[in-house]
Structure formats: structure tokens, C-alpha cells
């Protein structure tokens, strides 16, 4: 009986661990060419540059300008969006912060 209670607590705790998620969106046309942007001055220590990218908005793309951003955790790096052609259209995988330490929390 005691072990059932312990197993239940451990299982319930495991449900609260964030799981990585990657969202893919399909759009009928390829993204436009990447825009060249000048980086603004570094606002301070601890910032990382995130390049601008085309983000799907309904059935079209909208440019998201580059920006300085603080990584959400130590060792995080920005993974740029990816665009891949499939039979049903262009798959767009949104950019996200990631780490080489895949066992830890990741902000997607």
C-alpha cells in the first residue's frame, strides 16, 4: 500500500516536467528571400543576436525583424526557423532556443 502511494507521487511529479515541442506549419508558397539587416548596438552583456526571419501568418509570410534577446537559460542558443518543401506545401518550423544538453528544460 505504501509503495502505491510513493509511485503515485513520483508519477504525478513526472507529469509536471516540461516536454519539448516543435510546431510545424504548412504554407503553399516558399518564403521570400531573407532581408539584410544591420545589427543595432549591443544593449549590454548577456544578449544574443536573433536574425530576422519570415514567419507564416495565415497563407502568407510576415517579416520578423532581427533583435537582441537574452537567452532564457545558460548555454541556450537560437535555432533559426527552417523551411522544407513537401507535397502539401512548405513546412515551416519556427525558430526556438535550444541547448546541446537535451535532458534539460528547453524553451520552444
Backbone as CSV, one residue per row, in Angstrom:
resi,resn,N_x,N_y,N_z,CA_x,CA_y,CA_z,C_x,C_y,C_z
1,UNK,0.825,-1.195,0.000,0.000,0.000,0.000,0.863,1.251,0.000
2,UNK,1.888,1.246,0.866,2.780,2.403,0.961,3.479,2.670,-0.376
3,UNK,3.895,1.603,-1.075,4.589,1.766,-2.348,3.669,2.341,-3.417
4,UNK,2.404,1.985,-3.401,1.461,2.547,-4.368,1.374,4.069,-4.222
5,UNK,1.372,4.509,-2.970,1.307,5.951,-2.716,2.568,6.645,-3.231
6,UNK,3.729,6.041,-2.987,5.007,6.606,-3.441,5.058,6.631,-4.964
7,UNK,4.654,5.536,-5.598,4.631,5.506,-7.064,3.693,6.586,-7.613
8,UNK,2.578,6.776,-6.972,1.634,7.816,-7.405,2.221,9.213,-7.322
9,UNK,2.945,9.500,-6.250,3.580,10.817,-6.095,4.651,11.020,-7.159
10,UNK,5.480,10.001,-7.395,6.530,10.102,-8.412,5.916,10.296,-9.786
11,UNK,4.875,9.555,-10.116,4.213,9.682,-11.409,3.598,11.068,-11.582
12,UNK,2.935,11.565,-10.548,2.319,12.897,-10.610,3.386,13.969,-10.800
13,UNK,4.525,13.819,-10.136,5.619,14.779,-10.300,6.184,14.755,-11.704
14,UNK,6.257,13.573,-12.315,6.777,13.466,-13.680,5.874,14.185,-14.681
15,UNK,4.602,14.267,-14.387,3.681,14.947,-15.301,3.924,16.451,-15.357
16,UNK,4.599,17.009,-14.378,4.840,18.450,-14.352,6.121,18.844,-15.072
17,UNK,6.925,17.900,-15.531,8.168,18.199,-16.234,7.827,18.690,-17.638
18,UNK,8.337,19.876,-18.050,8.040,20.385,-19.391,8.647,19.481,-20.457
19,UNK,7.899,19.213,-21.481,8.361,18.383,-22.581,8.621,19.276,-23.795
20,UNK,9.668,19.009,-24.550,9.940,19.813,-25.726,8.848,19.620,-26.774
21,UNK,8.523,20.692,-27.455,7.516,20.629,-28.509,8.010,21.412,-29.701
22,UNK,7.730,20.930,-30.873,8.100,21.636,-32.091,6.858,21.722,-32.951
23,UNK,6.503,22.924,-33.303,5.298,23.140,-34.091,5.684,23.335,-35.551
24,UNK,5.033,22.600,-36.438,5.237,22.768,-37.865,3.969,23.334,-38.482
25,UNK,4.151,24.270,-39.404,3.047,24.885,-40.117,3.313,24.681,-41.599
26,UNK,2.281,24.405,-42.381,2.439,24.248,-43.828,1.803,25.434,-44.526
27,UNK,2.517,25.959,-45.533,2.036,27.098,-46.299,2.332,26.798,-47.770
28,UNK,1.491,27.269,-48.670,1.569,26.889,-50.080,2.727,27.448,-50.871
29,UNK,3.408,28.457,-50.391,4.478,29.083,-51.169,5.767,29.137,-50.361
30,UNK,6.910,29.215,-51.057,8.173,29.306,-50.322,8.320,30.686,-49.678
31,UNK,9.156,30.794,-48.665,9.367,32.106,-48.049,10.140,33.023,-49.006
32,UNK,9.926,34.328,-48.918,10.727,35.261,-49.727,12.194,35.197,-49.295
33,UNK,13.055,35.894,-50.039,14.475,35.944,-49.697,14.662,36.635,-48.347
34,UNK,15.651,36.202,-47.619,15.963,36.803,-46.322,16.404,38.246,-46.547
35,UNK,15.964,39.142,-45.685,16.345,40.546,-45.773,17.665,40.772,-45.046
36,UNK,18.451,41.678,-45.599,19.671,42.061,-44.901,19.311,43.106,-43.859
37,UNK,19.800,42.930,-42.653,19.526,43.890,-41.579,20.829,44.262,-40.894
38,UNK,20.938,45.500,-40.546,22.060,45.956,-39.739,21.748,45.729,-38.280
39,UNK,22.706,45.198,-37.571,22.506,44.998,-36.135,22.599,46.334,-35.415
40,UNK,21.689,46.527,-34.511,21.767,47.697,-33.649,22.891,47.444,-32.638
41,UNK,23.342,48.490,-31.949,24.401,48.277,-30.959,23.967,47.294,-29.869
42,UNK,24.926,46.534,-29.385,24.682,45.582,-28.296,24.154,46.334,-27.076
43,UNK,22.970,45.958,-26.564,22.388,46.696,-25.442,23.069,46.440,-24.095
44,UNK,23.850,45.386,-23.996,24.523,45.091,-22.737,25.029,43.668,-22.720
45,UNK,25.726,43.291,-21.661,26.242,41.920,-21.575,25.112,40.897,-21.437
46,UNK,25.369,39.696,-21.947,24.401,38.607,-21.801,23.361,38.537,-22.905
47,UNK,23.454,39.400,-23.936,22.489,39.379,-25.033,23.027,38.566,-26.204
48,UNK,22.131,37.979,-26.973,22.475,37.238,-28.185,21.650,37.809,-29.333
49,UNK,22.239,37.877,-30.529,21.519,38.379,-31.696,20.671,37.267,-32.292
50,UNK,19.397,37.574,-32.545,18.470,36.661,-33.217,18.196,37.282,-34.583
51,UNK,18.631,36.595,-35.656,18.424,37.121,-37.004,16.944,37.236,-37.339
52,UNK,16.616,38.189,-38.200,15.250,38.315,-38.686,14.870,37.097,-39.528
53,UNK,13.574,36.858,-39.655,13.108,35.682,-40.396,11.674,35.912,-40.878
54,UNK,11.265,35.078,-41.830,9.891,35.110,-42.334,9.040,34.164,-41.507
55,UNK,7.966,34.677,-40.938,7.060,33.889,-40.106,5.720,33.718,-40.830
56,UNK,5.152,32.501,-40.845,3.862,32.317,-41.515,2.742,33.032,-40.759
57,UNK,1.927,33.735,-41.506,0.751,34.432,-40.976,-0.415,34.092,-41.899
58,UNK,-1.187,33.079,-41.533,-2.263,32.617,-42.419,-1.650,31.958,-43.640
59,UNK,-1.970,32.482,-44.842,-1.435,31.898,-46.076,-0.309,32.735,-46.669
60,UNK,0.318,33.585,-45.861,1.428,34.415,-46.339,2.508,34.486,-45.260
61,UNK,3.601,35.166,-45.589,4.701,35.341,-44.646,4.792,36.801,-44.217
62,UNK,5.228,36.987,-42.985,5.445,38.334,-42.463,6.857,38.379,-41.889
63,UNK,7.589,39.463,-42.231,8.964,39.584,-41.763,8.995,39.931,-40.275
64,UNK,9.801,39.186,-39.528,10.038,39.457,-38.108,11.463,39.999,-38.032
65,UNK,11.624,41.269,-37.656,12.968,41.862,-37.650,13.903,41.203,-36.638
66,UNK,15.201,41.268,-36.942,16.205,40.761,-36.023,16.193,41.580,-34.734
67,UNK,16.724,40.972,-33.675,16.677,41.655,-32.379,17.747,41.092,-31.451
68,UNK,18.093,41.873,-30.453,18.924,41.389,-29.360,17.988,40.784,-28.328
69,UNK,18.322,39.619,-27.827,17.468,38.935,-26.869,18.351,38.261,-25.814
70,UNK,17.816,38.101,-24.634,18.544,37.373,-23.595,18.142,35.899,-23.665
71,UNK,19.121,35.015,-23.797,18.787,33.587,-23.780,18.057,33.234,-22.487
72,UNK,17.067,32.330,-22.552,16.257,32.012,-21.372,16.999,31.213,-20.295
73,UNK,18.138,30.620,-20.621,18.911,29.859,-19.648,20.356,29.770,-20.148
74,UNK,21.268,29.500,-19.246,22.682,29.427,-19.601,22.943,28.303,-20.601
75,UNK,23.719,28.591,-21.628,24.047,27.597,-22.645,23.043,27.530,-23.782
76,UNK,21.986,28.345,-23.729,20.980,28.326,-24.799,21.522,29.007,-26.046
77,UNK,21.117,28.515,-27.192,21.455,29.135,-28.476,20.197,29.198,-29.315
78,UNK,20.122,30.201,-30.196,18.958,30.373,-31.053,19.083,29.468,-32.264
79,UNK,18.061,28.685,-32.522,17.990,27.846,-33.716,17.036,28.543,-34.674
80,UNK,17.545,28.923,-35.829,16.730,29.696,-36.772,15.578,28.851,-37.328
81,UNK,14.537,29.508,-37.825,13.430,28.761,-38.429,13.930,27.967,-39.636
82,UNK,13.247,26.876,-39.937,13.602,26.036,-41.087,12.398,25.924,-42.009
83,UNK,12.684,25.887,-43.301,11.652,25.788,-44.325,12.008,24.595,-45.212
84,UNK,11.063,23.681,-45.370,11.312,22.485,-46.171,10.096,22.203,-47.046
85,UNK,10.351,21.927,-48.330,9.256,21.679,-49.268,8.765,20.238,-49.164
86,UNK,7.438,20.090,-49.092,6.768,18.794,-49.085,5.652,18.836,-50.133
87,UNK,5.047,17.697,-50.375,3.955,17.617,-51.337,2.794,18.553,-50.957
88,UNK,2.510,18.688,-49.653,1.386,19.516,-49.208,1.750,20.992,-49.048
89,UNK,2.986,21.358,-49.367,3.399,22.761,-49.291,4.720,22.898,-48.565
90,UNK,5.004,24.086,-48.096,6.247,24.375,-47.385,6.033,24.204,-45.890
91,UNK,6.827,23.321,-45.307,6.777,23.139,-43.855,7.656,24.213,-43.221
92,UNK,7.097,24.910,-42.258,7.847,25.938,-41.552,7.971,25.503,-40.100
93,UNK,9.197,25.357,-39.645,9.457,25.062,-38.232,9.959,26.342,-37.600
94,UNK,9.214,26.837,-36.643,9.537,28.107,-36.006,10.902,28.048,-35.318
95,UNK,11.558,29.194,-35.241,12.809,29.288,-34.508,12.560,29.109,-33.017
96,UNK,13.596,28.717,-32.287,13.441,28.480,-30.855,14.806,28.469,-30.178
97,UNK,14.800,28.625,-28.879,16.015,28.493,-28.086,16.233,27.013,-27.807
98,UNK,17.483,26.577,-27.891,17.802,25.173,-27.654,19.169,25.087,-26.985
99,UNK,19.526,23.885,-26.597,20.795,23.640,-25.924,21.317,22.291,-26.368
100,UNK,22.611,22.122,-26.236,23.193,20.812,-26.530,22.884,19.806,-25.436
101,UNK,22.444,20.313,-24.286,22.055,19.444,-23.176,20.564,19.139,-23.297
102,UNK,20.224,18.113,-24.068,18.823,17.833,-24.386,17.997,17.308,-23.225
103,UNK,18.620,16.951,-22.115,17.862,16.449,-20.981,17.285,17.554,-20.110
104,UNK,17.700,18.782,-20.346,17.245,19.892,-19.518,16.067,20.596,-20.163
105,UNK,15.505,21.540,-19.439,14.375,22.333,-19.932,14.782,23.121,-21.162
106,UNK,13.916,23.119,-22.155,14.158,23.890,-23.366,12.937,24.738,-23.652
107,UNK,13.156,25.971,-24.027,12.076,26.894,-24.345,11.812,26.849,-25.834
108,UNK,10.689,26.270,-26.252,10.337,26.193,-27.679,9.176,27.084,-27.961
